[in-house]
Amino acid sequence: MLLSRFPRISLAHLPTALEHMPRLSKHLGGPEIYVKRDDCTGLATGGNKTRKLEFVMAEALEHKSDTIVTVGAVQSNHVRQTAAAACKLGLRCEVLLELRVENPTQTYSESGNVFLDKLFGANIREYPAGTDFDKAMLKVADEVKAGGGSPYIVPGGASDRVGALGYVNCAMELLGQCNEQGLIMDHLVTATGSAGTQAGLIVGLKAMRSDMPLLGIGVNAPKDTQEQRVYDLACETADYIGQKGVVSRDDIVANCDYIGDGYGIPTKSMNDAVLLLARLEGLLFDPVYSGKALAGMIDLVTSGYFEGAKNIVFLHTGGSVALFAYADQLNT
């Protein structure tokens, strides 16, 4: 399986490190826990979207596009990295921000990722929650065309078959690191939202004939909805790379018990998990994606979900910039 036939540009600092978390492992008294540091991909403070953007932005350039059109929630890590990638490549960036969180604080609305979006010069448009963003992005793209530009639409999270290639590649990278370090990973855990990360990972694992189980911990949708979203994209991605049928429905597992009151709304378990990792391992996680997934993994370790496992790895999707947006809501 070769990804070299797909257009790609270098945006990320790869490979990201695979690190042991000895103090967390001891504290939880369960398996040895490792972290795959995709918070350290380098672009605009890093995060998982950068891997996806290496393929997505390369396709935009192949199409001779001069303007990127994309969408995300107010504190979107994806938008921040996309705006930065556009700057790096000399492209304009039109951003559609969904006002998904009700009654946001001023800190939430103006700092964190939003501050960086503005720093990168993105043109920001705000829309109410529930907007049909497929139509809205097409409308913005038509405006760009009317002004003489050439738009390229990047879906939320860069989660399409092109963006998912970044995590097909990540799965291959992780398996190589495990081989180099002499590690057998009994489980891989990551946050799952727009589906591209989990979908790409499972395609990469299965295409490489790995039997490492992958658990996605959901941040915004019910279990059935999330698993179907991931499965559909995984099938599309597998077909795209010439591996049709490599993923079965049973390969897609999402635990969506840690969302709390909804997307972007802090939970006590997330708050506790973020504080725990900061003070045990000096690592930062965000309140929306990685923090809630981390809280889920910790709870599953303590409740015996991983019983019998020797090693597990948590893929850190980044997003610590959003901590600043929630500074007045987190209990420190």
C-alpha angles and dihedrals in degrees: 000000000000126000093183091093090068121082111258138169128197113254104133134071099240143224095033115213125268105213135184117233101208098168094050091045091053093044093054095040092217134101122333106274124214130185126216102214104223086145083077101060089121106228112119092338092322138258142160097286092070092071090053093046091058087071099030096051091045089058090048089055091047087056089052091240121168100185131052118209116195144154140218145142118281094269094040116160088195094058092049093052093042092052090050093048090051090054092049091052097041095248131136118242127214112193127196108199118198114216090220100152115074120228095002121195120245089248091056093048098047112027137053114032094358091059090052093046088059092043088057090052098245115165102237125206121181125218134181121257114275096031115153095248096183088064093038093054091047089053091051090046089053089052090052091051091048088055092053097261132128111230130201118195118220113192122227111293089006082268106161131103091279096050092044088064087077090066095041083060092045091055089054090048093050093049089051091052091049089053092048093049095042093241130149109202113207095191140012117208129188143154116268125201121126087022102233097108096049093040093050093046095052092047091050093047094048094043088054090049092243119155094200106136115235122210121191117200108210125229105181118012141053118267099256092047093047096046092049091048091052094044094051092051092043091054091048091048094047090052090048093057095042097259100111113173095016092119124061127198090249090062090067113083125166128175109204099175095108103060093099116189093348148294114333094005112123121239129202092239090053091049091050092047094049091050092046094054093043091054100036101038107011090241127139124218129181128246096236111043118000094032095054092043089049091051089052094050092049092051092047091050092051093045093053100251090135095042110153093023117125099190133018130178128212115205106219108215094192127225103144089141086077090065088079091055090055097041092116093049103046122090107228 
